[in-house]
Amino acid sequence: MATKQTAAPPDRVAGDGAQQVSRQQLIDLLNEDLSREYQAIIAYVNYSQVLKGAQYMKIAEELEGHARQELEHALIIAKQIDYLGGMPTVRPAPVRVSESAAKFDMPKTT
């Protein structure tokens, strides 16, 4: 789970130099992560079903397993957002799909 870092305002720096974020900023950042988890789930499920042929069956099983792991991550993040008083997003980050195994590529996160 990659988290996009944003600079905290100067008045939000702790005494030890660590940046602090407000509750709402944390909820917003967690919702960004949640959107990317949804994106990964959709991509893994889609791609596990796009693969055709005996040579890809083991890969398809692995992708299904990854989808399950991403769902676990999404549930953890959604619970944290709820705990903080926020509403978990229901919108995935944009999902790139392919109908061909040769053309599929997961987006890189920074």
Buried (B, 14 or more C-beta within 10 A) or exposed (E): BEEEEEEBEEEEEEEEEEEEBEEEBBBBBBBBBBBBBBBBBBBBBBBBEBBEEEEBEEEBEEBBEBBEEBBEBBEBBBEBBEEEEBEBBEEBBEBEEEEEBEEBEEEEEE
